[in-house]
Amino acid sequence: MLKKFIGENKITFSFTIVLMIATTVILSSDLIWYKLLLVNGAIVVVFVVYCFLTTYLLSRSVKKGTKELVEKFPDEMNEYALEYEKNGFKWSVFRVIAPLFQKLESIIAEKKQTEMDMNRLNLSLEENLRMQKFILEVNNSIFNYENPMDFINFILENAVDFIPNATHGSVIKNIDGKSIEFIAAYGYKLSDLQKMQLTLEETYIYKMSDGEIAEPKICRDLRAFNSEHIQKEKFNAFTELKVDDVNTSMCSPIFVENELYGLLNIDSSINKGFEEDVIPIMKYLASQIGMAINNYLIHSETLHMSKYDSLTGAYSRNYFEEIVHLTVNRALRYQDEFVITVVDMNNLKKINDQYGHLVGDKAIRAMATSFKNDIRDSDIFARFGGDEFVMVFHNCDREEITNKMEFLLLEIQKNPVEVNNEKIILSFAHGSAFFPSDGKTIEELIKVADERMYKNKLEFKRKMND
């Protein structure tokens, strides 16, 4: 115990020994031996009292100072308490303070690191949630836009808002594999971009892909690239139009049916504004644009097929019946008048038998083209089936309809169908019904017009036989 006490208070003990020796040397000639012993004993008592007193006072200070630490780090401080209880009381409080604060410093550093890791994790989770929300919004919006250009503008606006450091965006359409055209822009003035007569080969994605455009690319110094690879006149135009403040650019190809439709560009005015981790987002956005365009093309084709006859380009019978009912309802409401005319080609069977059905189709197509060219845009023209057509004329009386049909007949006869150096002169029979005098429903009007057309056809055959 004494050895432990002396070992933990080496400096104080050493000073005490020196003091005792000095006292003995100085006072040895004046004091008798027992008085000298009492003086040295007093020095030892002072040494012991000093050690106990300093230890007590410092212990109280440490306990008071570490009260808050106990509350903040109960597990660690309990561990120390158990350790000290096991090892016994420490005479030198400094032996306690040094490792304690070293441990606390380590704990605080670990806590800070944990907080930083949690903050990064929270940011990562927030970013993932934000990305999921963004992707969900894009997925839900792809079918909300009938016009793909509206969806493209939606993508550009949200991409610039979502992608870190993005400031501008544009979409370029591939015209013929060589020339390109800006069709959408965000952060730019589209009309300014459209003045840039660029080619596909002048784009950085083409250069960086060696002409095989397949994956997104990042150009980290767009101004330097343009200066090196774009014609001087075009590069100067960028400066004049104030579209050269972009430093970093990302570009992703847009594919429709595995063909390069165009390019999606997201730009930043910040140096090295984009990193490789943004590329998956670009691929996703470009694929969504491609899907939207493809859906639009399919929808447009389907809609066109439902509205128009594939052989002649006239309205189909189904679509005619749909819109002509609106014409009847409008006429009933506003007391308008209109005329329905049924037209049937003459001698189609003879043409098919003599020249084949392909020539027959050519004759039908020629007659339909002539009608479309010579009627007004406000009139309705549809193929009713086979070689039979139907027309709706607004604001025409009987005399005007008669004159109109005679004109159409003369025009079609002026343009015969040529087959193997032979000219096939086309003609047709027709019949008209007037709303509301001949009927107030489509069915009634078609029936009357059909009957009058057959009478006209019989007259044509009688003339041919004569």
C-alpha positions in Angstrom: 0.0 0.0 0.0 2.8 2.3 1.0 4.7 1.4 -2.1 1.6 2.1 -4.3 1.1 5.5 -2.4 4.7 6.6 -3.0 4.7 5.4 -6.6 1.6 7.4 -7.5 3.1 10.6 -5.8 6.7 10.4 -6.9 7.3 14.1 -7.5 5.7 15.2 -4.1 7.5 12.4 -2.3 10.8 13.3 -3.9 10.4 16.9 -2.9 9.5 15.8 0.7 12.7 13.7 1.0 14.9 16.6 -0.3 13.2 18.9 2.1 13.8 16.6 5.0 17.5 16.1 4.1 18.0 19.9 3.8 16.3 20.5 7.2 18.4 17.8 8.8 21.6 19.4 7.4 20.7 22.9 8.3 19.2 22.3 11.8 21.4 19.4 12.9 23.8 21.7 14.8 21.0 23.6 16.6 18.5 20.9 17.5 18.9 17.7 19.5 18.0 14.5 17.7 14.4 14.0 18.9 13.5 17.6 18.0 15.0 17.1 14.6 12.9 13.9 14.3 9.7 15.8 15.2 10.4 18.4 12.5 10.9 15.7 9.9 7.7 14.0 11.1 5.8 17.3 10.7 7.1 17.5 7.2 5.9 13.9 6.5 2.4 14.8 8.0 2.2 17.9 5.8 3.1 15.7 2.8 0.4 13.2 3.6 -2.3 15.8 4.3 -1.4 17.6 1.1 -1.8 14.4 -0.9 -5.1 13.6 0.7 -6.4 17.1 0.4 -5.5 17.6 -3.3 -6.9 14.2 -4.1 -10.2 15.0 -2.3 -10.5 18.5 -3.9 -9.7 17.3 -7.4 -12.0 14.3 -7.0 -14.9 16.6 -6.1 -14.1 18.8 -9.1 -14.0 15.9 -11.5 -17.3 14.5 -10.1 -19.0 17.8 -10.6 -17.5 18.3 -14.1 -18.3 14.8 -15.3 -21.9 14.9 -14.0 -23.1 16.0 -17.5 -20.8 13.4 -19.1 -22.5 10.7 -17.0 -25.8 11.8 -18.3 -24.6 11.9 -22.0 -22.5 8.7 -21.8 -24.1 6.5 -19.1 -22.8 3.2 -20.4 -19.2 4.4 -20.7 -19.1 6.1 -17.3 -20.7 3.0 -15.6 -17.9 1.0 -17.2 -15.4 3.3 -15.6 -17.1 3.2 -12.2 -17.0 -0.6 -12.2 -13.4 -0.6 -13.2 -12.5 1.9 -10.4 -14.5 0.0 -7.9 -12.7 -3.2 -8.8 -9.2 -1.6 -8.7 -9.7 0.4 -5.6 -9.3 4.1 -4.8 -6.7 6.0 -6.9 -4.4 8.3 -4.8 -3.5 10.4 -7.8 -6.6 11.8 -9.5 -4.6 12.6 -12.6 -4.3 8.9 -13.3 -8.1 8.9 -13.6 -8.5 12.1 -15.6 -6.0 11.3 -18.4 -7.5 7.9 -19.6 -11.0 9.2 -18.9 -10.7 12.1 -21.2 -8.8 10.1 -23.8 -11.8 7.7 -23.9 -14.3 10.5 -23.9 -12.5 12.1 -26.8 -12.7 8.8 -28.7 -16.4 8.5 -27.8 -17.2 12.0 -29.0 -15.4 11.4 -32.2 -17.3 8.1 -32.8 -20.6 10.0 -32.0 -19.7 12.7 -34.5 -18.8 10.1 -37.1 -22.1 8.2 -36.4 -24.0 11.5 -36.8 -22.3 12.2 -40.1 -23.0 8.7 -41.3 -26.6 9.0 -40.3 -26.9 12.4 -42.1 -25.4 10.9 -45.3 -27.8 7.9 -44.9 -30.7 10.3 -44.4 -29.7 12.3 -47.5 -29.3 9.1 -49.5 -32.8 7.9 -48.3 -34.3 11.3 -49.1 -32.6 11.2 -52.6 -34.0 7.7 -53.2 -37.5 8.8 -52.2 -37.2 11.9 -54.3 -36.1 9.8 -57.3 -38.9 7.2 -56.7 -41.4 10.1 -56.6 -39.9 11.6 -59.8 -39.9 8.2 -61.7 -43.5 7.6 -60.5 -44.6 11.0 -61.7 -42.9 10.4 -65.1 -44.5 7.0 -65.4 -48.0 8.3 -64.5 -47.6 11.2 -66.9 -46.6 9.4 -70.0 -50.2 8.6 -70.9 -51.6 11.9 -69.9 -50.3 13.8 -72.9 -51.8 13.2 -76.3 -49.1 15.3 -78.0 -45.6 13.9 -77.3 -44.1 17.4 -77.5 -46.1 18.3 -74.3 -44.6 15.3 -72.6 -41.1 16.1 -73.8 -41.4 19.6 -72.4 -42.6 18.1 -69.1 -39.5 15.8 -69.0 -37.2 18.7 -69.7 -38.6 20.9 -67.0 -38.6 18.2 -64.3 -35.2 16.8 -65.3 -33.6 20.2 -64.9 -35.3 20.6 -61.5 -34.4 17.0 -60.4 -30.8 16.5 -61.6 -28.2 18.3 -59.4 -26.5 21.3 -61.0 -28.7 21.1 -64.1 -29.6 24.5 -65.6 -30.7 23.9 -69.2 -32.2 21.2 -71.3 -33.1 20.5 -75.0 -34.2 17.7 -77.3 -32.8 17.3 -80.8 -34.6 15.3 -83.5 -32.6 13.2 -86.0 -33.9 14.2 -89.4 -32.1 11.9 -91.9 -29.1 10.6 -90.1 -27.1 13.7 -90.9 -29.0 16.9 -90.2 -30.7 17.5 -86.8 -33.3 20.0 -85.5 -33.9 21.3 -82.0 -37.6 20.6 -81.2 -37.8 21.4 -77.5 -35.8 23.5 -75.0 -35.8 24.5 -71.3 -33.7 27.4 -70.1 -32.9 28.3 -73.7 -34.9 30.2 -76.3 -36.0 27.5 -78.7 -36.0 29.9 -81.7 -32.3 30.7 -80.9 -31.3 27.0 -80.9 -33.2 26.4 -84.1 -30.9 28.9 -85.8 -28.0 26.5 -85.1 -27.6 24.5 -88.4 -25.8 21.6 -86.8 -25.2 18.1 -88.1 -25.3 14.9 -86.2 -21.6 14.4 -86.7 -20.9 17.8 -85.0 -22.4 16.6 -81.7 -20.1 15.6 -78.9 -22.0 12.3 -78.3 -21.3 11.4 -82.0 -17.6 12.2 -81.6 -17.2 10.5 -78.2 -19.1 7.4 -79.5 -17.0 7.2 -82.8 -20.2 7.5 -84.7 -21.9 4.6 -82.9 -24.4 6.4 -80.7 -25.7 3.9 -78.1 -25.0 5.1 -74.5 -25.2 8.5 -72.8 -22.0 10.6 -72.6 -20.8 13.5 -70.5 -18.9 16.4 -72.0 -17.1 18.2 -69.1 -15.9 21.2 -71.2 -18.5 21.9 -73.8 -17.1 25.3 -74.8 -13.7 23.7 -75.6 -15.3 20.9 -77.6 -17.4 23.3 -79.7 -14.4 25.5 -80.3 -12.5 22.4 -81.6 -15.1 20.5 -83.6 -17.7 23.1 -84.7 -17.2 25.4 -87.7 -16.1 28.8 -86.7 -19.2 30.5 -88.0 -21.4 28.2 -85.9 -19.3 28.6 -82.8 -19.5 32.4 -83.1 -23.3 32.1 -83.5 -23.4 30.3 -80.1 -21.7 33.4 -78.6 -24.0 35.9 -80.4 -27.1 34.0 -79.3 -25.9 33.7 -75.7 -26.2 30.0 -75.5 -22.5 29.3 -74.9 -22.6 29.7 -71.1 -22.9 26.0 -70.6 -19.8 24.3 -69.3 -20.9 20.7 -68.7 -23.4 18.7 -70.8 -25.0 15.3 -70.7 -26.5 13.7 -73.8 -28.5 10.5 -74.1 -29.8 8.9 -77.3 -33.6 8.6 -77.8 -34.6 5.4 -79.6 -37.9 4.6 -81.2 -38.3 1.1 -82.6 -34.5 0.6 -82.2 -33.9 3.6 -84.5 -32.2 6.8 -83.4 -35.0 9.3 -83.1 -33.0 12.1 -81.4 -31.0 13.3 -78.5 -31.8 14.4 -74.9 -29.4 17.1 -73.6 -29.2 18.2 -70.0 -26.7 21.1 -69.5 -25.1 22.8 -66.6 -23.4 26.2 -66.3 -21.2 24.8 -63.5 -17.7 23.4 -64.3 -17.8 19.6 -64.0 -21.4 19.8 -63.0 -22.3 16.2 -63.7 -20.8 12.9 -62.5 -21.2 9.3 -63.9 -23.8 8.5 -61.3 -26.4 10.6 -63.2 -26.1 8.6 -66.4 -28.7 6.0 -65.3 -31.2 8.8 -64.8 -30.5 10.1 -68.3 -31.0 6.7 -69.8 -34.3 6.3 -68.0 -35.6 9.8 -69.1 -34.5 9.2 -72.7 -36.2 5.8 -72.8 -39.4 7.4 -71.4 -39.4 10.0 -74.2 -38.9 7.2 -76.7 -41.8 5.3 -75.3 -44.0 8.3 -75.3 -43.2 9.0 -79.0 -43.7 5.4 -79.9 -47.0 5.3 -78.1 -48.1 8.5 -79.9 -47.1 7.1 -83.3 -49.0 3.9 -82.6 -52.0 5.8 -81.3 -51.9 8.2 -84.3 -51.6 5.3 -86.7 -54.5 3.5 -85.0 -56.6 6.7 -84.9 -55.8 7.4 -88.5 -56.8 3.9 -89.5 -60.0 4.3 -87.6 -60.8 7.6 -89.3 -59.5 7.1 -92.8 -59.8 4.6 -95.6 -56.4 3.1 -96.3 -56.8 2.9 -100.1 -58.2 6.3 -100.8 -57.4 8.5 -97.8 -61.1 9.4 -97.5 -63.0 9.2 -94.2 -63.9 5.6 -93.3 -67.6 4.6 -93.2 -67.5 4.3 -89.4 -66.0 7.7 -88.9 -68.4 9.2 -91.4 -71.4 7.9 -89.5 -70.0 9.3 -86.3 -69.5 12.8 -87.6 -72.6 13.0 -89.8 -74.8 12.5 -86.8 -73.3 15.6 -85.4 -74.1 17.4 -88.6 -77.8 16.3 -88.4 -78.0 17.4 -84.7 -76.5 20.8 -85.5 -78.8 21.3 -88.5 -81.9 20.4 -86.4 -80.8 22.8 -83.6 -79.9 25.7 -85.9 -82.3 24.9 -88.8 -79.5 24.5 -91.2 -79.7 22.8 -94.6 -77.2 20.3 -96.1 -77.1 17.8 -98.9 -75.9 14.1 -98.9 -74.7 12.8 -102.2 -74.0 9.1 -102.9 -71.5 8.4 -105.8 -70.9 5.0 -107.4 -68.1 4.4 -110.0 -69.3 3.1 -113.4 -67.8 0.0 -114.9 -65.6 -1.1 -112.0 -66.4 -4.7 -112.6 -65.5 -4.5 -116.2 -62.1 -2.8 -115.3 -61.4 -5.5 -112.7 -62.2 -8.3 -115.1 -60.2 -6.9 -118.0 -57.2 -5.4 -116.2 -57.2 -6.9 -112.7 -58.1 -5.7 -109.3 -54.9 -3.8 -108.8 -55.9 -1.6 -111.7 -59.4 -1.4 -110.2 -57.9 -0.1 -107.0 -55.9 2.4 -109.0 -59.1 3.6 -110.6 -60.9 3.9 -107.2 -57.9 5.8 -105.8 -57.8 8.2 -108.8 -61.5 9.0 -108.5 -61.2 9.7 -104.8 -58.2 11.9 -105.3 -60.1 14.0 -107.9 -63.0 14.4 -105.5 -60.8 15.5 -102.6 -59.0 18.0 -104.8 -62.2 19.6 -106.0 -64.5 19.9 -103.0 -64.3 22.4 -100.1 -62.5 21.7 -96.8 -65.8 22.2 -95.0 -67.5 19.4 -97.0 -67.4 15.8 -95.9 -66.0 13.0 -98.1 -66.0 9.3 -97.2 -65.7 5.9 -98.8 -68.9 4.0 -98.1 -67.7 0.7 -99.4 -66.2 -0.8 -102.6 -66.6 1.8 -105.4 -69.2 3.8 -103.5 -68.5 7.2 -101.9 -70.7 9.6 -99.9 -70.4 13.4 -99.7 -72.0 16.1 -97.5 -72.3 19.6 -98.8 -73.3 22.6 -96.7 -75.4 25.6 -97.9 -76.1 24.2 -101.4 -79.4 24.2 -103.3 -80.4 21.7 -106.0 -79.0 23.7 -108.8 -75.7 24.2 -107.1 -75.4 20.5 -106.4 -76.3 19.6 -110.0 -73.6 22.0 -111.3 -71.1 20.7 -108.8 -71.6 17.1 -109.8 -71.3 17.9 -113.5 -68.0 19.7 -112.8 -66.7 16.7 -110.8 -67.6 14.4 -113.6 -65.8 16.5 -116.2 -62.7 16.8 -114.0 -62.4 13.0 -113.5 -62.9 12.4 -117.2 -60.1 14.7 -118.0 -57.6 12.5 -116.0 -58.0 8.9 -117.3 -56.1 6.0 -115.7 -53.2 4.8 -117.9 -52.5 1.1 -118.1 -50.1 -0.4 -120.6 -50.4 2.7 -122.9 -54.2 2.5 -122.6 -56.3 5.2 -121.1 -59.3 4.2 -119.0 -61.8 7.1 -118.8 -63.6 7.1 -115.5 -67.2 8.1 -114.7 -69.7 7.7 -111.9 -73.4 7.8 -111.1 -74.7 10.0 -108.3 -77.8 10.8 -106.3 -78.5 13.5 -103.8 -80.9 13.9 -100.8 -81.7 17.3 -99.2 -82.1 17.9 -95.5 -84.7 18.3 -94.2 -87.1 18.1 -97.2 -86.0 14.5 -98.1 -85.5 13.3 -94.5 -84.5 14.2 -91.0 -82.3 11.2 -90.3 -79.1 9.9 -91.9 -80.8 6.6 -92.7 -83.6 8.4 -94.5 -81.3 10.6 -96.5 -78.9 7.8 -97.5 -81.9 5.7 -98.7 -83.2 8.6 -100.9 -79.8 9.5 -102.2 -79.1 5.8 -103.0 -82.3 5.4 -104.9 -81.6 8.5 -107.0 -78.0 7.3 -107.7 -79.3 3.9 -109.1 -81.7 5.8 -111.4 -78.7 7.9 -112.6 -76.7 4.7 -113.1 -79.5 3.1 -115.2 -79.6 6.2 -117.4 -75.8 6.0 -117.9 -76.1 2.3 -118.9 -79.0 3.1 -121.3 -76.9 5.8 -123.0 -73.9 3.4 -123.2 -76.1 0.8 -124.9 -77.5 3.3 -127.3 
